[in-house]
Amino acid sequence: MLWVRGVSAKSLNSLVRPSNLSAFALLTFAGVVASGCNAHDLKGVEIEGSSVSTNSLPLDVNRKVDVLLVLDNSGSMGEEQANLAANFGPVIERLEEVGADYRIGITTTDIGGHSCEGQATGGSLHLSSCLDRPGTFTFNGNDQFAAACEAHCQLSGEELEIRPTEGCGDSEEAARPWIQSYNGVSNLPEGVTTLDAFQCFAPQGISGCGWESPLEAMARALENMHNPDRPEYGFLRDDALLAVVVVTDEVDCSYNPEHADALFLDGAFFADGVSYATSAACWNAGTDCEGESPYASCSDASYDASGNPTEDRDAAVLRPVDHYVELLEGVAAQKTSGREVLVSVIAGVPLGYQDGEAIVYADSPDNSTQELFGIGDGCSNVVNGEVQTAVPPVRLVSFASAFPSAFKDELNLYSVCSEDYTPALEDIVANITVELPPACYGDCVKDIDASTEELDYNCNVYQDTSSGSEQLPECERDGMGGHELPAGADACWIAHTGDDLDPQCQVEGQNLEFELVRRSGVEVPCDAVVSAACELSTLDAEACQW
């Protein structure tokens, strides 16, 4: 059984419906929940012979969550992928707990580059069991297959065959390259949990290109999601929260292909004393540091093919961070009903970054490290007996700061050197769920019996789909202080009042909150819209009693 707190009704459009409620001075409809596609327009309705309408927008589910994971699959990422797979459980558990209608898409940081072999996978969504890809877990003789894959995954690709599903508004079924789950119904084989599948799908191997480009990979993935000819099409939903999560141990090297020779061959960005391109070229082409080492600060910067600073985006060897900020802001602008775009980065910041420890920018005392990366470690830690290091993620810090967290002092960067990603992942999912507010009824509900201390309400709740409309029953008491579905019902509703109200409802001067209960395992129509109609008080929000 799924218990789903619904969403705020502040942003509803004009809608009207027949009702058997008593005549109202005014009638307001509040959205409780929807699933799948954007809600359809609700119809006009007569109440005791009178047509009544209110200002509203298409209903916002406020439970849809699209997660795009951009995962570094270069040669040093075996331990980090194992860490992610081992500790992702709290994310899925919390999404399930709040009744999220969620999707998880996985791509890599590999967009190709000089001397990189194999097919670039960045921007494509991947769902294949790591057990079927043992060769991708070897780099320079280092085999991470057992630690990054076998230790967490027990299911082969044959056992993880994705169940074909329809896209909303699209009757054609297809196996989508992402995980999706809502109300106990997923696109996974029967008996396979989301976590079991994730632990097999997420490890991407360590054979990817070493010019890690998470920002460009994200951009290509978003482009693919808007292309009807791509399998990624349909992943993004306008009425869903989008959470972008980047996991990497190097700097972002999202380069402009027109200037690839300048970055990889011409020498302007090579490390001192080195005659070939190393990861230091990516640091030098995208960073400006103040003073001498240890540097007072380092910030993202743009340089042309000759190594000179430039404000011309087209001339910049690395695509400017602002380019990707604006791209993601464009996605946010397409969101309906105020849905947010969130960014979280697990990268080379200090282990104590969340507790206020500053990033140290200093040249490495080790010449080989300096030649390889152009800078010293941003973090370092011993994990399972192995020294794990990462480079300060200057461009990713700038990118993440453009999308500050609503949670924990706006910090949304975490250390990739941590031996346990659980705290970071718990913060990330908390930042997601805090954006899923309660279903405060959008007006002051009338107390139809002033002789009792409780708010006695007069409300009807309906579910509309393209195939028709049905009135949903109120949930029944189960005799143990809880609620249960009435016999034969697949959905019912609970009204919260008084001290049971979410604090947000109280702050907004609203005295009733809806909670929807669905029978787990029952597929919810993708165009379902649930609305509520309640008899209203004449009191304004300030005077409304809860």
N, C-alpha and C positions, 0 to 999 in steps of 0.2 A: 504494500500500500504506500502511495507517495503522498506526502503532506507538503503542499506547496503554498508558501506565502505569496500572494500576488503582488501587484504593482500599483504605484500611485496613480490616481485618476486625474491629476491636475491637468493633463494635456489631452483631454478627450475632445473629439469633434462633435458636430451636430449629429445626434442620433435619436430616434424615437421608436417606440415599440408598444404593441398591445400589452395591457396588463390587467390583472384582476385585483390590483391593489385599490385601496380607497382613493377617492379623488384627492389630488395633491394641489397645494398652492403652486408647487414647482416640482418638476421631476428631473433628477440627474442620474445619469448612468455612469458607473465606474468600472473600468476594466480590471478584471482579476487575473486572467491568464490567457495566453494564446500559444500556439506552437507552430513551428515550421516557417511558412511564408509570412509576408506582411498581411495584416488583417484586412478583410474585405469591408466595404462600407456597410454599416448597419442601416436598417430600414426605419421608415417613419411608422408611427403607431398612434392609435387612438386610446385615450383614457376616458371612459365614461362619455364618449362622444366628442372629446376635445383632442386635437392634435397638439402635442407638446414636444419641443426640441430643446437641446442644450448645446453649448459650444464644446466641440471635442475634436480630437484627431483620430486617425486609425489607431486601434488599440495596440498598446505596447506590452509585449509579454513580460519584459524585464526579467526573464529567466533564460534567455538565449545567450550562450557564450560560445564564441569561436576562438580557439586557441591555435596560434601559429607558432610552432617551435622551430627555430633556426639553429641547427646543431652543427658545430664544428666537427668535421670528419677527417681532419688532418692527422699526421703521424703521431702526435703527442697526446691524443685525446682518448686513449683507451680507458684509463682510470676514471676520467670525468664522465664518460658515457656509462660506465658501470655504476658510478655514484648516482647519476640521474635515474637510471633504471631501478636501482635498489630503493630509492627514497621518494619516488613519485606518488606513492600510495596516498598520502594526505591530500594531494590535489584532487584526485578522483573521488576520494571519500567525501571531501567537503562539497564538491560539485553535486554529488549524489544527494548529500544531506539536505542541501537547500533546494533540491528539485530542479536543478539546472537542465536545460535542453542544450547539451553541449556537443561540440565537435573538436577534435584534435587533429591538426594537420602537421606533418613533419617534413621539413626540407633541410638541406645542408648548406654550408658556407662555400661550397665548391662551384665557382662559375668558370673554372678553367684559368689558364695563364701560361706563361713561358715555361717550357719543359715539363708541363703537367701532362701525364698520360691518362688515357681513359676518358669516359664520357663525363662532362660536367653535369652535376645533378642539382646544383643550386637553383631554386625557383620551382622545381617540380616537387609535388607531394609524393612521398614514398610510403608504401605499405607492403613490406615483405619481411618474412621472418629472418632474423639474423642467423638462425641455424642453417639457412639455405645459402648464406654468403660467407663462409669461413675465410675465403681468400681476401675479403675486404678488411680483415682485422690484422693484417701483417704489413709492417713497414720497416724497411731496413733491417730485416731479421728479427724484429720485435713482434712477437705473436701475442695479441691481446684477446684472442677468440674466447678462451676459457673464462677470463675475468670479466670481459665486457658483455659477453653474450650468454655462454652456456650456464654461468652461475645464476642467471635470472630468467632465462627463457627455456620453456619446456615444450613449446609447440612449433611444429614445422609449418611451412607455408600451406601445405595441404590441409592441415588442421585449423588454419586461420583464414580459410577462404571467405572473402567478404560477401555478405548477403546483398544481392542487388536491391536497390531501393529506388523509388520514384523521387524526382526532384519536385519541389512544390510548384504546381502548375504545369508539370511535365509528366505525362502519363508513361513515358518510356523508362523502364527500369534499367539501372546500370550499377555495377560495382564501383562505388566511389572510393577515391584514394585517400580517405580519411576515416577516422573512428568517429562514430556518432552514437549518442545514447540519450534517451529521454523516457522517463516513466517506466523504467525497467525494460524498455525495448531498444535494442541496438542493431547495428548492421553486422554484428559478429556471429559466428556459428553458435548454435544452441549450447549452453553450458560454459562458454568462454567468457570470462569477466573482462571488463575494460582494462583493468590493471594487468592481467595476464597477457592480453594482446599488446598493450603498450610496452611491456618489458621485452617483448620480442621485436616489435616494430621500431622502437626508438633507437637502439644501438645501430649506428650507421656505418661503423667500421672506421679504420684509420688510414685508408688508402686514398683519401681525397686530396685535392690540390692544396699545397701549402700557402697559397696566396689567399688566405681566408677573407671572404667578402660578404659578411652577414647582411650588410645594408643592401647591397645589390641583389643578393639572393632573396631577401624579403621583398624588394621591389618587383623582381621577376615573378615571384609567387603571387603577389597581388595582381599583377598584370594578367597572369594565367587565369586567375579566378574570375576575371571579367571577360575572358575570351570563350565564347560558346563552343569553339572547336577544341578546347583543351579539357582534359579529364578533371582539372581543378575547378572548372566552372561550376558555380553554385555553392562553393564552400562558404563564401562571405554572404552574410544576411544583413540587410540594411537595418533591421530591428534587433540585431544582436550586438552585444558587447564584443569587441575584438581585443584580445590580449596577445601581444607579440612578445615572445620570450626568446632571448638570444643566449646561447651557451658557447663560450670560446675562450681560448687561452692566449690569443694573439690580438694584435691591432687589426682594425678593419682596413682592408686593402681594396675597396671597391673602386676599381680604376675605369677610366674611359678607354674603351678599346682603341680609339683613334690615337691615343698616346701610349699604347702599350710598349712600343720600342723605347720611348723616353724613360719609362719606368724600369724595364727589364734589361735593356741592351746598351743604352747610350752612356750610362755612367754617372749622370748628374746626381743620382740619388743613392749611389752605392755607398756602403760603409767605408770609412777611411782605411786606406791600405788594401782594399779588396777590389779585384778586377771583374767581379761578376755580381749578379743580383742575389741578395739574401733578403730575409724579412726586414732587414734594416731599411731597404729601399722604401717599403711601405710606411715605416715610421718617419723617415726623412721627408717623404712626399706629402705627409698629412699632418705634420706637427710643427709647432713653433714654441720653443722653450725660452724662458727669461733668465738671463744671467749665465753663470757658469755652474757646472755640476758640483753639488746637488742643486738643481734648478729651483728657483722660487716658485715657478709654475710652468705648466705646459698646456697649450690649447690647440685646438684643431686649426689648420691653416691650409691654404691652397697655393700651389706652385705650378708654373707653366713648364713646358718641356725643357727649358733651359735651367730650371731650378730657381726662377725668380718668382717672388710673390705675385699673385694675380687675383683680381676680383672678377675676371671673366670666367664664368662657369664653363663655357665651352673649351677654354684654354687650359683648364685645370687638369692635371694628370690624374688625380683622384677626384671622383665626383664629390662636390662639396657636401658636407653634412646637411646643410640647409635644403639641398635638393631632396633628400630623403625625409626630412622633417615635413616639408611642404607636401610631399606625396602622401604621407600618412595623415596629415591634416586634411588633405582632400578626401581621403577615405572617411575620416571622422565627420566631415561636412555632409556626407551622404547618409549618415546615420539618422534614423527617425527617432522622434521622441527623446532626444537627448542622450541616446546611447553613446558610451564612451569608447575611446581607443586607449588602451593601456600598454605600457612598455616596461619590461623587466629585463635586466642584463645580469648574467652570471659570468664574470670575467676577472681580469687581473687587478682587482682592487684588494687592499689589505684585508686580512681575516677580521680585523676589528672595525672595518669601514662602517658598518651599521651602528657601531657604538661611538662613532666620532673620530676614529683614526684616519688621518689624512693620507692621501696617496703620496708616496715618495717618488720624485722624479730624479734619478741620478744615473750617471753612466755606470756600467758594470765594472767592477774591479777585475773581472775575468775577461781577457782579451777576446777569446773565442765567442763568449756570450755577446760582447759588445759588437763584434763583427757580424754576428748572426742576426741580432735584433735591433741594434742601434741604441739601446737603452738597457739599464739594469732591470731587475725583477720588480714587478708591481706587487707580487705576493710570492711567498715561498712557504712550503709546508712538507712535512714527511707524512705520507699517507701509505699505509700498509707496507712500510719499510722502504718506500720509494720517494725520492725528493721530487716534489711537484712544484713547478714554477709557472708564472704567467706574466705577460707584458702589460704595462699600464695601458688601459684601453681609452686613449684620449678621445678619439672620434666617437666611440660608443658612449662615453661619459657625456659629451655634448648632445648626442642624439637623445639619450635617456632623459637628460635634464629638461628637454622640451616637452616631455610628457610626465610631469612629476606625479608621484603616487599620492593618492588621497589618504594614505595610510602611513603611519610611522614616520612623521616628519618629512614627507615627500621623498624619502629615499627609495630608489628602485634599482640599486646596484648591489650585487652580492659577490663574495669572493669565490672564484672557481677553484681556489686552492684549499677550500674547506674539505675536511675529511667526511663531512656529512651535509648534504644539501637540504636536509629536512627543514631546518629553520628558514632557509631562503624560500623553499617551495611553500611552506606554510604562510609566509608573508605574502608571497605572490598570489596564492588563492584567496587569502584574506582581502587583499586589495581588489580582487575580482568580485567577491561576494558583497563587499561593502557598497558596491555600486548597484546592488540588487535590492532596492528599497521595498518596504511593505506596501500592501494595497490599502492605503488610507482612502476611505470613501471621500470623494472630492467635494463634499458639502456637509453641512450640519444636519444630521439625521434627527427627526422628531422623536421625542419620547412619548409614545402613545398611551402610556400609563404612568402618570406622575405619582401614583400612590406607592410605587415600589422604588427601592434605592437603585436598582439596576436600570440601564437604558433598555426600554422595551421598544424594539424597532419593528418596522413593517417593510420588509424587503422581499423582492423576487430576484432570482438569479437565472440567467439563460445562457445556453451555449448555442452559438450560430455557426453553421458550416455551409458550404455550397449546396449541400444536400438537404438542408432544412434547419429548423430551430427546435430546441427542446428546453423546457424548464428544468433546472437542476434542483433536487431536494436539499433541504438543510440536513447536515449530518446529525445522526442520532447519538444520544448519550449511551456509553457502553456499560454503565453501572459501576465503573471503577474510576470515575472522575475524568475519563477521556471521551473520545468520540469514535464513531465507526460509520462505515457506509451503510445506508439502508439496504435491505435485501433487494437484489436485482439492479441496483444502481452502480454505474461505473465511475460516477463523480458526485460529490456533494460539497457543501460549503459550511464554514464556521464563521460566525461574526464575533470579533473580539471587541470588547468595550471596557471602560473603566481602567483599572490597573493593568489589565491584560493588553492594553493598546501598546503598540510599538511607540517609543519616545518620539519618533519623527511625526507620527500622527498627532500626538499631543502638541508638539511645537507648532504644527501647521493649523491648529485649532479645529481638528477633525475628530469626531467622537466615535467612529466605527471603522474597523479594519476587517477586510475579508481574508480568509484563508481557504484555499481550494484543496480538496482531497480527491485524488484519483486512485483507482484500483491499479496497482502495479501490474505491469505486463500487458495492459490494454493499450494498443496503439492509438495515439491521439491524432485526429485528422490534422493535416498540416495547415489548413485554413481555419482551424477552430478559433473562435473568439468568445470569451465568456464576459458577460456584462451584468451589472446589477442595477436595479431600480429601487429606490427607497423613498418613503414619505419623508419630507423635509421639514425641518424647523424653520421658523422665521428669524432665528438668531443668527447674527453674523459670526465669523470665525472667532473673533476675540471673546465673544460671550458664549460660544458653544461649550456645553458642559460635557466632559468626558468622564 
